[in-house]
């Protein structure tokens, strides 16, 4: 039994190692995932905002807030004043949101938390569309909720 | 032994005695169920492994979203786990290692189910990453748990059948 487990494990490790060495889709053996979204956003020139900054933005109402999560999650709970713009349905939903935006309009994007990537995808999309003032709140709804800040429900 | 003893005494075995002492094999229905379970497990594991092997980056992202592993282990897991699924599944059909493969498949399913259960308990709304690396496909839920429990049941049956010692009568015949 033990020898069988060793054989299967060795074969799997060998195949995985070969695949990740020679495959065009190879990934780094180690990535610092814990700050990946934030780091990537900064590297791509997207301005990153912490919880306190986000709270001020929501209170001041200076930015258009965009929730990049799926519509169903948005309807369950979202940060007050934000609009739903799921990063997977940009073709259908962006034309409606676009009417509210100007090229210099400050835009804040967020998703569920530090492990989600929808907000980063949405930020990239907005920059490609020509919007220059795109901000990202990497803590997302999770950090907002954990801080006990108010939430909105529904549309 | 008994057959030899009776024969040595020159007495023919009764029909009942012959039936009792005949090697006991699982009933045909049970054998069919076991084979079907094994084939389903092999198919499901191969079907699950291929998209992850084709898209390790996407799979790594899904693993990270579970927030169970430290960030440093995410990529290594994304690289090797699909291959372990694939090799363990194919090994279910290889007589020499099928017991080990059965145990590994069972353990993998138990780990996957525990990960989904913990994530549901923590209120995470994430993609399962079971058969796709698309983060918008196959959100975890009660259905995922039930499906995994069904697969665990099949894997348990296959493992027990493969590891069951031969019956006394079978040993006597062999």
Interface residues (C-beta under 8 A of the other chain):
Chain A: X1 X2 X3 X4 X5 X7 X8 X9 X11 X12 X13 X15 X16 X17 X19 X20 X23 X25 X26 X27 X28 X29 X30 X31 X32 X33 X34 X36 X70 X73 X88 X112 X115 X116 X117 X118
Chain B: X53 X54 X55 X56 X57 X60 X61 X64 X65 X67 X71 X72 X74 X75 X76 X78 X79 X80 X82 X83 X84 X86 X87 X88 X91 X96 X97 X98 X99 X100 X101 X103 X104 X125 X126 X135 X136
